[in-house]
């Protein structure tokens, strides 16, 4: 209609109706246009189809910083089996319709996020006899809006956006599944999967798309069009700009009224809470994969389920929800949670103001921002910074302080404490020995170690396959069991690899692959890999640091990582004692243990861990377990230099043990009420207290060499005041969204 602009610098362009609007991300300019299928040509609508890109194709997963994540994980199975047929099928009830895809122009060079050159001044230019108001950001992109000869913008609101593919990419911000459906048809139809950025996902799509194209063979593909809104940020150009941050904000704004995103995605994307920013910093630091550090593949952070906080991969040691909870508890508190080890895990709403004040002290923000700082038109004093009120433009300074202190300490515990180090060692061995000779093996490898979202696609694809198999069986149709796609084979590889991993992990943890050693190792990791156990370890770190404060020690925040190393060394010294013997200390936290064979009696081992469930509130009891380890001589030795004697630590330990005994008594009470309902509650309590104390002593004797005299002395001290009441796990876990400003 209006001719072509200079294509020597900007080959790709879109054209349509332009507009502008304001959002929390700042000013957003856009062009409403369309992408379509059909014959191969240089038409803007066809070029746009080829240029729409999910983030996973614009950036390498290994290079992606978590602060740059934008709706990266795709449900490829749903796209292939539902959206592609929907897009191609013609129904009597009406045509298929997709709401507009939202894509944003962002700066990249060699798949690395960069910034745009500064936008030049608006000028009036002519092209093919038509006037245009033009703006240009260096070699990255150019905007043209139809104008009158006077320079005023024309009422038609027609415009063009040109860009240089080597400097900028159109990243799908909203509607990535719709865009992937279009892209999958395009690549299958034009045989262009080979060599494309999404080549490794070819197995998910090529077969189903070919089936759909065959089913709708009479369809005129050029009639398949999808509306697209192409956006850019005119104010986010120049050296100090942050268009990727603006895109993240826009994503949250666009999706806040849509189906609730998963909790994982909220943490990964939202800048509304400082706790989310700090959690992402932990993930980014883990991605560096330094020698001896927990590999990022051991952390599950892409679970698409809306409300789950449990890891689904057998390879995952922990997940993003535990990391956030650990960040919250160590940095925000509340302080009583760390200072009073004799108190239950607090439920309900938390003291927001107190927690924000505690955070400022934990990070020593007064030294980060000694003077008030201006950011985004607001002024921030360090004493006023909260979880929801902080200078986003200066947040890297807060993140760096956290990363060097609490973040490094938490990573140290999860990387160096023997059970978690053994898990990481086993993962690295499995990865290094992985055969990658075919597509199914590569997909399975991606699902555990590289590709975000691939695991869930394989899972859904396998479930769909099983449903199809069952329907065929019910219909009496003969099933060809050998006709399995790469997706199904990949899932079966993952399933079969689990057993091998468990043996490799048992060798790293127990030094043995005997069947009984593998069973006991799995029982140990059924505890170690829970939120309660890991959060208990973080609580132990925070409580011991608070104890150092109470002793009047001149604390240096930068010493936290070294302190955590000493803590891990103490725990490891304990786990190394009596390894392989009848009372192998690596099994001290197990909830069930094979009968002793070395003592010749065959009696059951006395269990320390009587906790009935592993919910987050039980972390306070696991804190006690981790502290109890440190009372042993070999475990205390690496930690001794950090404290002025042991008496203050022992007082803390005794309070924590008292709380755990109260829990055990409540458990015994419940059991007695069921087995002996006619007996009075008072008698039940006396019996429960005796049984719980007797079992606790035997466990402490067996696992920690506590003598009868030592236990009696502690028991007399404990009985001087009323035992704390415990609801034995009925506490409601505090909601992660109640830390406010």
C-alpha positions in Angstrom: 0.0 0.0 0.0 2.7 2.5 1.0 5.8 0.9 -0.5 8.9 -0.4 1.1 11.5 1.5 3.2 15.2 1.1 2.9 15.9 -2.6 3.3 19.7 -2.5 3.2 19.8 -2.2 6.9 16.5 -3.5 8.1 15.3 -6.6 6.2 12.4 -7.6 8.4 9.3 -5.5 9.1 5.7 -5.6 10.2 3.0 -3.1 9.3 -0.4 -2.3 10.6 -2.3 0.0 13.0 0.0 1.6 15.6 -0.8 2.8 19.1 0.7 3.6 22.5 -0.3 3.0 26.1 1.1 3.4 29.6 1.7 0.4 31.9 3.6 -0.3 35.1 6.4 -1.2 32.8 6.4 2.3 31.3 5.3 3.5 27.9 4.6 0.7 25.4 4.2 1.3 21.6 2.7 -1.3 19.4 1.5 -2.3 15.9 -1.5 -4.5 15.4 -0.9 -6.9 12.6 -1.2 -10.6 11.7 0.9 -13.7 11.0 -0.3 -16.2 8.5 0.6 -19.5 6.8 0.6 -20.2 3.1 3.0 -20.1 0.2 6.6 -19.0 1.0 7.0 -15.3 0.3 8.5 -12.0 1.6 5.1 -10.7 2.6 5.3 -9.2 6.1 2.6 -11.6 7.4 4.7 -14.6 6.3 8.0 -13.1 7.6 6.3 -12.5 10.9 5.3 -16.1 11.3 8.9 -17.2 10.9 10.2 -14.6 13.3 7.9 -15.2 16.3 10.2 -16.9 18.8 9.7 -18.5 22.2 12.5 -17.4 24.6 14.0 -20.9 24.7 14.9 -20.4 21.0 16.3 -16.9 21.4 18.6 -17.8 24.3 20.5 -20.9 25.4 19.0 -22.4 28.6 22.5 -22.6 30.1 23.2 -18.9 29.5 19.8 -17.6 30.7 19.9 -15.7 33.9 16.8 -16.1 36.0 16.2 -12.4 36.0 15.8 -12.7 32.2 13.2 -15.4 32.3 10.1 -14.7 30.3 7.4 -17.5 30.1 10.1 -19.8 28.9 8.6 -23.3 29.5 6.2 -24.6 26.9 3.6 -27.4 27.1 4.6 -28.8 23.8 2.3 -31.8 24.1 -0.8 -29.5 24.5 0.3 -27.5 21.5 0.9 -30.5 19.3 -2.3 -32.5 20.1 -4.8 -29.7 20.8 -3.8 -26.3 19.5 -2.5 -27.4 16.1 -5.7 -29.3 15.2 -7.8 -26.5 16.6 -6.0 -24.0 14.3 -6.4 -26.2 11.2 -9.9 -27.6 11.7 -12.9 -26.0 10.1 -16.1 -26.5 12.2 -19.7 -26.0 11.3 -20.0 -24.0 14.5 -17.6 -21.4 13.2 -13.9 -20.7 12.4 -11.0 -21.3 14.8 -10.1 -18.1 16.6 -7.0 -17.2 18.6 -6.8 -14.0 20.7 -3.8 -11.8 19.6 -0.3 -13.0 20.3 1.7 -10.4 22.1 5.4 -10.2 21.0 8.0 -7.7 22.2 11.1 -6.5 20.4 14.1 -7.0 22.6 17.8 -6.6 22.1 20.1 -9.6 21.7 23.5 -10.3 20.3 24.8 -13.8 19.9 21.8 -15.0 22.0 22.9 -12.8 24.9 20.6 -10.0 26.2 21.9 -6.5 25.5 20.5 -3.0 25.3 19.4 -0.9 22.4 21.3 2.1 21.1 19.6 5.4 22.1 16.6 6.4 20.1 17.3 9.3 17.7 15.1 12.3 17.2 11.9 12.1 15.2 12.3 13.2 11.6 10.0 13.5 8.6 11.1 11.3 5.7 9.6 10.3 2.3 9.3 6.8 1.0 7.6 5.9 -2.3 5.9 9.3 -2.4 4.5 9.0 1.1 5.4 11.0 4.2 6.5 9.2 7.4 7.4 10.3 10.8 10.5 8.2 11.6 12.5 7.3 14.7 15.5 5.0 14.8 17.5 3.2 17.5 20.9 2.8 15.8 21.1 -0.4 13.8 18.6 -2.2 16.0 15.1 -1.0 14.8 13.3 1.8 13.1 9.7 3.0 13.5 7.7 4.8 10.8 4.3 6.3 11.2 2.2 7.6 8.3 2.2 11.4 8.4 0.8 14.4 6.5 3.0 16.8 4.6 2.9 19.1 7.6 4.5 16.5 9.7 1.4 15.7 11.7 0.5 12.1 12.1 -2.2 10.8 9.8 -5.5 9.7 11.2 -5.1 6.3 9.6 -2.6 5.4 12.3 -0.8 3.2 9.9 2.8 2.4 10.8 5.8 0.1 10.2 8.3 -1.4 12.5 11.7 -2.5 11.0 14.3 -4.4 12.8 17.8 -6.0 12.3 17.7 -9.7 13.2 21.3 -9.6 14.3 20.5 -7.0 16.9 16.9 -7.6 18.0 14.4 -10.5 18.3 10.6 -10.7 18.4 10.1 -12.6 21.7 6.6 -13.9 22.4 5.4 -12.4 25.6 1.9 -13.7 25.8 0.3 -16.5 23.7 3.5 -18.5 23.3 1.5 -21.7 22.9 -0.5 -20.1 20.1 2.7 -18.9 18.5 4.3 -22.3 18.8 1.3 -23.9 17.1 1.7 -21.5 14.1 5.5 -22.0 14.1 5.2 -25.8 14.3 2.9 -25.9 11.2 5.2 -23.5 9.4 8.3 -25.5 10.0 6.7 -28.9 9.3 5.0 -27.5 6.1 8.2 -26.0 4.8 10.5 -28.7 6.0 12.5 -26.2 8.0 12.9 -27.8 11.4 16.4 -28.9 10.4 18.8 -26.1 11.4 16.2 -24.0 13.1 16.6 -22.8 16.7 13.9 -25.3 17.8 15.3 -28.3 16.1 15.6 -30.3 19.3 11.8 -30.1 19.8 11.1 -31.5 16.3 10.1 -34.9 17.8 7.2 -33.3 19.7 5.6 -31.8 16.7 6.5 -33.2 13.3 4.4 -36.4 13.5 1.3 -34.8 15.0 1.4 -31.8 12.7 1.8 -34.1 9.6 -1.2 -36.0 10.7 -3.2 -32.8 11.2 -2.2 -31.5 7.7 -3.2 -34.8 6.2 -6.5 -34.8 8.0 -7.3 -31.3 6.7 -5.7 -31.7 3.3 -8.3 -29.5 1.6 -7.5 -26.5 3.8 -6.2 -23.4 2.1 -3.3 -22.6 4.5 -3.1 -19.0 3.4 -6.5 -18.5 5.1 -5.0 -19.5 8.5 -4.2 -16.1 10.1 -3.5 -15.2 13.7 -3.6 -11.6 15.1 -0.4 -10.3 16.6 0.4 -7.3 18.6 4.1 -6.3 18.2 5.3 -4.1 21.1 8.5 -2.2 21.9 9.6 0.2 24.7 10.5 3.6 23.2 11.8 4.9 26.5 14.1 1.8 27.1 16.9 2.6 24.7 20.4 3.8 25.5 23.1 2.6 27.8 21.2 2.8 31.0 18.0 1.2 29.7 16.5 -2.2 30.8 14.1 -3.4 28.1 14.2 -6.9 29.4 13.2 -5.8 32.9 10.4 -3.8 31.3 9.3 -6.9 29.4 9.1 -8.9 32.6 6.9 -6.2 34.2 4.7 -6.2 31.2 4.3 -9.9 31.3 3.1 -9.8 34.9 0.7 -6.9 34.0 -0.7 -8.7 30.9 -1.2 -12.0 32.9 -2.5 -10.7 36.2 -6.1 -11.2 35.3 -5.5 -14.5 33.4 -5.4 -18.0 34.8 -3.3 -18.0 37.9 0.3 -18.7 37.0 2.2 -21.4 38.9 3.9 -20.4 42.2 7.2 -21.2 40.5 6.6 -18.8 37.7 5.5 -16.0 40.0 8.9 -16.3 41.9 10.8 -16.4 38.6 9.0 -13.4 37.0 7.7 -11.0 39.7 9.7 -8.1 40.9 7.0 -7.1 43.3 8.7 -8.7 46.3 12.4 -8.5 47.2 12.2 -12.1 48.5 11.5 -13.2 44.9 14.5 -11.2 43.6 16.8 -12.7 46.2 15.5 -16.2 45.4 16.3 -15.7 41.7 19.8 -14.6 42.8 20.3 -18.0 44.4 19.3 -19.7 41.2 21.5 -17.5 39.1 24.4 -18.2 41.4 23.8 -21.9 41.2 23.7 -21.7 37.4 27.4 -20.9 37.5 28.0 -24.5 38.6 31.4 -23.9 40.3 33.4 -26.9 41.3 31.9 -28.6 44.3 28.7 -26.6 44.0 25.2 -28.0 43.7 24.3 -28.2 40.0 21.2 -26.2 38.9 19.8 -29.4 37.4 19.3 -30.6 41.0 16.8 -27.8 41.6 13.2 -28.0 40.2 12.1 -24.5 39.3 9.8 -25.0 36.3 6.9 -27.0 37.7 3.8 -25.8 35.8 1.3 -26.9 38.3 -0.4 -24.0 40.0 -0.3 -25.0 43.6 2.3 -27.7 44.0 5.5 -27.1 46.1 6.8 -30.7 45.9 9.4 -31.8 43.4 8.3 -34.3 40.8 11.6 -35.2 39.1 13.5 -38.0 40.8 16.7 -36.1 40.0 15.6 -33.0 41.9 17.2 -32.5 45.3 15.2 -29.4 46.1 13.0 -26.8 44.4 12.4 -23.1 44.1 9.8 -23.0 46.9 12.2 -24.3 49.5 14.9 -21.8 48.4 12.4 -19.0 48.7 11.3 -20.2 52.2 14.9 -20.5 53.3 15.6 -17.0 52.0 12.6 -15.7 53.9 13.4 -17.4 57.2 17.1 -16.4 57.2 16.7 -12.9 55.9 13.2 -11.8 57.0 12.7 -14.1 60.0 10.6 -13.2 61.9 13.5 -12.9 64.4 11.7 -15.0 67.1 11.7 -18.0 64.7 15.5 -17.9 64.8 16.1 -16.7 68.3 13.6 -19.0 70.2 14.3 -22.6 69.3 11.8 -23.7 71.9 8.9 -22.2 70.0 6.7 -23.9 67.4 6.7 -22.8 63.8 4.5 -19.7 63.8 1.3 -19.9 61.8 -1.1 -17.3 60.5 0.0 -13.8 59.5 3.5 -12.7 60.3 4.7 -9.4 61.9 5.4 -7.6 58.6 7.0 -4.5 60.1 9.3 -6.4 62.4 10.3 -8.7 59.6 11.2 -5.9 57.3 13.3 -4.3 60.0 15.0 -7.7 60.6 15.8 -7.9 56.9 17.5 -4.5 56.9 19.7 -5.7 59.7 20.4 -9.1 58.3 21.7 -7.5 55.0 23.1 -4.4 56.7 21.4 -2.2 54.2 22.6 0.9 55.9 26.0 0.2 54.5 24.7 -0.6 51.1 22.8 2.7 50.9 24.3 5.1 53.5 22.5 8.0 51.9 19.0 8.1 50.4 18.9 7.0 46.8 16.6 8.1 44.0 15.1 5.6 41.6 12.1 5.8 39.3 11.0 9.2 40.6 11.0 8.0 44.3 13.6 8.4 47.0 14.5 5.5 49.2 16.2 5.7 52.6 17.8 2.4 53.8 15.7 2.5 56.9 12.5 2.5 54.8 13.3 -0.3 52.4 10.9 -3.3 52.7 10.0 -6.4 50.9 7.7 -4.5 48.6 9.2 -1.0 48.7 12.8 -1.0 47.4 14.7 0.7 44.5 14.3 -1.7 41.6 16.9 0.2 39.6 19.4 -0.4 42.4 18.3 -3.9 43.4 21.5 -5.4 42.1 23.4 -3.8 45.0 21.0 -5.5 47.4 21.2 -8.8 45.5 25.0 -8.7 45.5 25.1 -8.1 49.3 22.7 -11.1 49.8 24.6 -13.2 47.3 28.0 -12.8 49.1 26.5 -13.5 52.5 23.2 -15.4 53.1 22.9 -16.6 49.6 26.5 -18.1 49.6 25.8 -19.6 53.0 22.7 -21.4 51.9 24.3 -22.7 48.7 27.2 -23.9 50.8 24.9 -26.0 53.1 23.1 -27.5 50.1 26.4 -28.2 48.3 28.8 -29.4 50.9 26.7 -31.3 53.5 27.3 -34.9 52.8 23.8 -36.2 51.8 23.4 -33.3 49.3 26.9 -33.5 48.0 26.4 -37.2 47.4 23.2 -36.5 45.5 25.0 -33.9 43.3 27.9 -36.3 42.7 25.5 -39.0 41.5 23.8 -36.6 39.2 27.0 -35.5 37.6 28.1 -39.1 37.1 24.8 -40.0 35.5 25.0 -36.9 33.2 28.6 -37.7 32.2 27.8 -41.3 31.3 24.6 -40.5 29.4 24.4 -42.0 25.9 23.2 -39.4 23.4 23.1 -41.5 20.2 19.4 -41.0 19.3 16.7 -38.4 19.6 14.9 -40.2 22.5 18.1 -40.3 24.6 18.7 -36.6 23.9 15.2 -35.6 24.9 15.5 -37.6 28.1 18.8 -35.9 28.8 17.2 -32.5 28.2 14.4 -33.3 30.5 16.7 -33.7 33.5 19.7 -31.5 32.7 19.0 -28.9 30.1 15.6 -28.2 28.6 13.1 -26.2 30.7 9.6 -27.6 30.4 10.7 -30.7 28.5 10.1 -33.0 31.5 6.5 -32.0 31.7 6.0 -32.4 28.0 7.4 -35.9 28.1 5.2 -36.8 31.1 2.0 -35.4 29.4 2.9 -37.1 26.2 3.3 -40.5 27.9 0.0 -40.1 29.8 -1.7 -39.3 26.5 -0.1 -42.3 24.9 -1.3 -44.6 27.7 -4.9 -43.2 27.3 -4.8 -43.9 23.6 -3.5 -47.4 24.2 -6.3 -48.1 26.7 -9.0 -46.8 24.3 -7.7 -49.0 21.6 -7.6 -52.0 23.9 -11.2 -51.4 25.0 -12.3 -51.1 21.4 -10.6 -54.4 20.6 -8.0 -52.9 18.3 -4.7 -54.7 18.1 -1.9 -52.5 19.5 1.4 -52.3 17.9 3.6 -51.9 21.0 6.7 -51.3 18.9 5.3 -48.1 17.3 6.5 -45.7 19.9 7.5 -42.1 19.2 10.7 -40.5 20.5 8.6 -38.8 23.2 7.3 -42.1 24.6 10.8 -43.7 24.4 12.3 -40.7 26.2 9.9 -41.0 29.1 10.6 -44.7 29.4 14.3 -44.0 29.4 13.7 -41.5 32.3 11.7 -44.1 34.2 14.4 -46.8 33.7 17.2 -44.5 34.6 15.8 -43.8 38.1 16.9 -47.2 39.4 20.4 -46.7 38.1 20.6 -43.3 39.7 19.5 -44.6 43.1 22.3 -47.1 43.0 24.8 -44.5 41.9 23.6 -42.2 44.8 23.9 -45.0 47.3 27.5 -45.6 46.2 28.2 -41.9 46.7 26.4 -41.7 50.1 26.9 -45.1 51.6 29.9 -46.3 49.7 28.0 -49.4 48.7 25.5 -50.7 46.1 24.4 -53.7 48.0 20.5 -54.0 47.8 20.1 -53.2 51.5 22.4 -50.2 51.2 20.3 -48.9 48.3 17.1 -49.4 50.3 18.5 -47.6 53.4 19.9 -44.8 51.2 16.6 -44.2 49.6 14.9 -44.1 53.0 17.5 -41.5 54.1 16.9 -39.3 51.0 13.1 -39.6 51.5 13.9 -37.5 54.5 16.8 -35.3 53.4 15.0 -34.1 50.3 12.0 -32.8 52.1 11.2 -29.2 52.7 11.1 -29.8 56.5 14.6 -31.3 56.7 16.2 -28.7 54.4 14.4 -25.7 56.0 15.4 -27.1 59.4 19.1 -26.9 58.2 18.5 -23.3 57.2 16.9 -22.6 60.5 19.9 -24.1 62.3 22.2 -21.7 60.3 20.1 -18.7 61.2 19.7 -19.7 64.9 23.4 -20.3 65.4 24.2 -16.9 63.8 21.7 -15.3 66.2 23.5 -17.1 69.0 26.7 -15.5 68.0 25.0 -12.1 68.2 23.7 -12.9 71.7 27.2 -13.7 72.8 28.3 -10.2 71.9 30.6 -11.5 69.2 31.8 -8.8 66.8 30.1 -10.2 63.7 31.2 -9.6 60.2 28.5 -10.4 57.7 31.0 -11.4 55.0 32.0 -14.3 57.3 28.7 -16.1 56.8 29.8 -18.3 54.0 32.9 -19.4 56.0 30.7 -20.0 59.0 28.4 -22.2 56.8 31.5 -24.1 55.7 32.3 -24.9 59.3 28.8 -25.9 59.9 28.8 -28.3 57.0 32.2 -29.7 58.1 30.8 -30.4 61.5 27.8 -32.3 60.1 30.0 -34.2 57.7 32.4 -35.2 60.5 29.4 -36.7 62.3 28.1 -38.6 59.2 31.6 -40.0 58.7 31.7 -41.6 62.2 30.9 -45.3 62.3 30.2 -45.4 58.6 29.2 -48.8 57.5 28.8 -50.2 61.0 25.6 -51.3 62.7 24.8 -47.7 63.8 25.7 -46.0 60.6 25.2 -42.3 61.4 24.3 -41.5 57.8 21.0 -43.2 58.7 20.3 -41.1 61.8 17.4 -39.2 60.3 15.7 -42.3 58.8 12.1 -43.0 59.7 12.6 -46.7 59.3 15.8 -48.8 59.3 16.5 -52.4 58.6 17.0 -54.5 61.7 20.5 -54.7 63.2 22.5 -57.6 62.0 25.8 -56.8 63.6 24.5 -57.1 67.2 23.3 -60.7 66.7 19.9 -59.9 68.3 17.9 -58.8 65.2 16.1 -56.1 67.2 14.8 -52.9 65.7 17.0 -49.9 65.8 15.9 -47.0 68.0 14.7 -44.2 65.8 15.3 -40.5 66.4 12.9 -39.3 63.7 9.3 -39.8 65.0 7.9 -37.1 62.8 4.7 -38.3 61.1 4.7 -35.9 58.1 7.3 -33.7 56.4 5.3 -30.5 56.1 7.1 -27.2 56.4 6.0 -26.5 60.0 8.0 -29.6 61.1 11.2 -27.8 60.1 11.7 -26.7 63.8 12.1 -30.3 64.8 14.6 -30.9 62.1 16.5 -27.9 63.3 16.8 -29.8 66.6 18.2 -32.8 64.7 20.8 -30.7 63.0 21.7 -29.0 66.3 21.9 -32.3 68.1 24.5 -33.5 65.7 26.7 -30.6 66.7 26.8 -31.7 70.3 29.0 -34.6 69.4 32.8 -33.9 69.9 33.8 -34.6 66.3 31.0 -32.3 64.9 31.6 -29.4 67.4 35.3 -29.2 66.6 35.1 -27.3 63.3 32.5 -25.0 64.8 34.2 -24.3 68.2 36.3 -21.3 67.0 33.1 -19.3 66.2 31.7 -19.4 69.8 32.8 -18.4 73.3 32.5 -21.8 74.8 29.7 -24.4 74.5 27.4 -23.5 77.3 25.2 -21.1 75.3 24.9 -23.6 72.5 23.9 -26.3 74.9 21.2 -24.1 76.4 19.9 -23.6 72.9 20.1 -27.4 72.2 18.2 -28.2 75.4 15.3 -25.9 74.5 15.1 -27.4 71.0 15.1 -30.9 72.4 12.4 -30.0 74.9 10.2 -28.8 72.0 10.7 -32.1 70.2 9.9 -34.1 73.2 6.6 -32.2 73.5 5.9 -33.2 69.9 6.7 -36.9 70.6 4.4 -36.8 73.7 1.5 -35.5 71.6 2.1 -38.3 69.1 1.9 -40.9 71.9 -1.2 -39.2 73.3 -3.0 -39.5 70.0 -2.1 -43.2 69.7 -3.1 -44.0 73.3 -6.5 -42.3 72.8 -7.2 -44.5 69.9 -6.0 -47.8 71.4 -7.4 -47.1 75.0 -10.3 -44.7 74.6 -11.7 -45.4 78.1 -8.6 -44.2 79.9 -8.5 -40.6 81.2 -6.5 -38.0 79.4 -4.3 -37.4 82.5 -3.3 -41.0 82.6 -2.6 -41.0 78.9 -0.4 -38.0 79.4 1.7 -39.6 82.1 2.1 -42.8 80.0 2.9 -40.8 76.9 5.5 -38.7 78.7 7.2 -41.8 80.0 7.2 -43.7 76.7 8.4 -40.7 74.7 11.2 -39.9 77.1 12.3 -43.5 77.1 12.4 -43.7 73.3 14.2 -40.4 73.1 16.9 -41.5 75.4 17.5 -44.7 73.6 17.8 -42.9 70.3 20.1 -40.3 71.7 22.2 -43.0 73.3 22.5 -45.0 70.0 23.0 -42.1 67.6 24.7 -39.4 69.6 26.4 -41.3 72.5 24.3 -39.4 75.1 24.8 -41.1 78.5 22.0 -41.8 81.0 23.4 -39.2 83.4 23.5 -36.6 80.7 19.9 -37.3 79.7 18.7 -37.4 83.3 20.3 -34.0 83.9 18.6 -32.5 80.9 15.3 -34.1 81.8 15.4 -32.5 85.3 16.1 -29.2 83.7 13.3 -29.7 81.2 10.8 -30.6 83.9 11.4 -27.4 85.9 8.9 -25.7 83.7 5.8 -26.8 81.8 6.5 -28.6 78.6 5.6 -26.6 75.5 2.4 -27.7 73.9 2.6 -28.9 70.3 -0.2 -29.6 67.8 2.0 -32.2 66.2 2.0 -30.8 62.8 -1.5 -29.3 62.7 0.0 -25.8 62.4 -0.9 -24.0 59.2 2.3 -23.2 57.2 2.6 -19.4 56.9 1.6 -18.1 53.5 4.6 -16.9 51.4 2.7 -13.8 50.4 2.2 -12.1 53.8 5.6 -10.5 53.9 4.7 -6.9 53.0 5.8 -3.4 53.0 
